[in-house]
């Protein structure tokens, strides 16, 4: 069905991004913290500003989230945000734009045009990857049904200059929430995690709720889903829904 297709596509897309979180090529967090270096990063922050490459260069923060708010994420502008979590991941890829050149003890973040000036200080072997930053959130799509706006999964990624851009991905996604596993074995929502704790999260569990684009006036749906923020939806309505859950370990973030 359309609802199942949308839910599965959204869940797998988000899961695959999180499987890659923290991947930096040859560079490894397993090496001695006293000798490993990442150059060219931005200071970790809980913001996503437009007009610059600061957001994509926060590679010391490979995972980040916002709990049922878009506060500080100005890069979501141009869309009508719907109450849900914002999930952010960063990692290396192999496409052109901002790059990560990595060796065993050293990594440098740079723009493609600056490649000739990158000095690895004798570190070998090394390779070059694009720096990827992605955020997922739920907003109002451009589609409507019987006058009602259809919700959709959106993604923030970056253009060739490293600036955030928004793209609509999967219409019919109504809710996105997550909890993160900390080193003490507890799962917490994003608003319970301090900014300096994000480097230490070990896994994510997230929930995606897909909804039919159109209401069925001949059916009343009173099913309630248990989410970290509480029961959802708040009252019966005429939409068919289905929930999808994934639990992803961050294998690239072990220290």
N, C-alpha and C positions, 0 to 999 in steps of 0.2 A: 504494500500500500504506500501511498505518498507519505504518510506520517512515518512509517517504518523506514523508508528510504532516507528521508531527511534526518531522522534521529541517528541512524547508523552512520551516515556520511559525516555528520557533525562530530559524533563521538570518536570515530576513527581518525579524523583530521586533527582534532585536538590531542588525542593520544599520541599520534605519531610525532607531533611537534615536541611533546614533553619527553618522549623517548630520546630525542636528540639533545635535550637541554644540557648545556655545559660541555658539549663535544667541541674540542679545540684542536683536532688533528694530532700531531706528535706531542704537543704540549700536554702535560699531565699533572693533575692535582696530587697524584701519588708521590711526586718528587718532593724533596726537602723544601719546606716552605721558606727556609732562609735563603735559598738560591734561586727559586723559580720567580720569574718576573713577567708581568703583562704590561706593556707600554701602550700609551695612546688611549687608555680607558677614560671614561667620564666617571665622576664621583657617583656612587650608588645613591639613588633617590627614589621617592615614591611618586614621581611625576613623569609625564610624557609631553614635552613641549613641541610645538610646531616651529618651523623656521630654522632648524639646525640638526646636527647629527648626534647630539648629546645622548639621546635615548638609545640608539643602536650601539653606542660605545660603552654602555654599562656592563661590560662582559664579566666583571667581578660579581655580578648579580644575575646569574643565569636563569633564575626562577623568581617570579614576583607575582603577587596577586592583590586585588582589591575586593573587599567583602561587601557586595550589594551596594556599590557606589562607583561613580566615575570621577570622584574628587581628585584633582591634580592631573588628570589625564586630558589636557586640552586637545590632544591629538585626535580625540573622538569627535571633535567638532565637525559639523556638517551632517551629523546623523542625530536622530532622536533616541538617546539611550533609554533602555527599559531596565528597570530594577533587576540586576543580576550581578554575578561576580565578573571581574575582569581578570583574565589569566594571561600572564606574560612569560615568554621563554626566550633565551638567547643561546646561540650556538654557531658553529662554523659550517659553511656549506662550500659549494664549488662554483658558484655563479658570480659574475662580475659585479662590483660596486665597492663597498668598504670590505677590506680583507683582513684576515688574521694570518700572519706568517709565524709558524710555530716550530720550535725544536723541543728537546726533552726538558730543558730548564728555562726556556725563554720564549715569550710570545710577543709579537708587536702588531698592533692594530693600525692600519693605514688605508688611505684612499688609493685606488688603482693607479692614478696618475703619479703618485709619490713612490712607486715601487723601487725605482733606482736608488732612492736615498735611504732605504731601510737597511740598517746595519745589524746583523745577527751576532756580531762580536765573536765570530769563529764557531758558533754553535752549529753542529751538523749531527744527523741529517735535519733538513727542514722542508716544509711544504707551505703552500699558500692557499687559503680558503676565503670565501666571502663571509663577512660577519652578518648573521641573521638575527633580527629581533622581531618577534611576533606577539601580538596581543589578540585575544578572542573576547568578544562581548556580544550582548544581545541588544538589538535596536529595532526601530520601526523600518520595515522594508518599503520599497516603492510600490508594492502590490497592495491591493485592497480586495475585499470580497463582501458584497452587499453593503458597501459603505464602511466596513470595518477594516482597519489597517492590519496587515499580516506581519507578525514579528519575524525576525530573521537573525541568523548568526552572522556577525561581521568579523573582519580581521583587520588589524593595523599591521602593516609591514613597512618597508622603506623603499624609496626610489633610488636611482643611481647616485644621488648626492647624499644619501643617508637620512633624508627627511621622512618622517612618518606619513603614510598615506592609508586611507581607509577603503576597504573593499567589501561589498556584500557577498556572502558566500552561499548560505543555505536558508532560503525562506522556510518558515514553518517552525523555527526553533524559538521557543517561548521563554525558557529559563535555563540558566547556567550557574551552578554553584560548585564550590570546591572546599576541601580540607587538605591540610598538608601534614605529613608525618615528620616530627622532629626527632632528634637523636635520643630523647628520653622515652621514646615509644608512644608519645601522645599525638593525636591528631588535633589540629587547631585550624580555625578559620583565619583568613588573611588578616583581619583586624586584631587578632590576638598574637601576631608575630611581629616582633620589633624589627626595624630596618636592618640591624646588624645580624639578625638571625637567618635571613633568607639564604645566605651561602651554605647553611647547615641543614636545610630541609632534605629529607631522604626519599620522599615519595609524595604523590598527589592522588587523591581520590576525588573524582568529579562526577557530577550529575548533570545530564542533559535531558530536558523535557521538550519533546516535539509535539506540536499541536496541529490539528487540521486547519487549513487556511480558512474554511468557511464553517459557520455555525450550522448545526442540524436542528432545526426548530422542532423536529419530531422526536428528539431524544434529549433527556436530561442526564448529564454525567455528574455523579456525586462522588466519584473516586477521588481520594486524597493521597498525595505522595509525601513521604517524610523526607524533608530536606534539612540541611544543617540549620537553616534559618527558621525552620518550623514547618507545620503542615501547609501544603500547597495543592490546589488553589484554596482561597479563603472560603469560597461558597460554590455550590453546584452551578453549572452553566451548560451550554449546548455544544461544547467542543469536545472532540475525541482527542485523547492524549496518550503518549507512551513515553516511559522514562528509560534512559540508558545510563549505565554506570561503568566507569573504568577506574582501575587502580594501577598506577604506573610508578615503578621505581626509577629513581634518577641514578642510573649506573655510572654516569660520567662525573658525578659530583662527590664521589667518595674521597675523603681526605685522610 
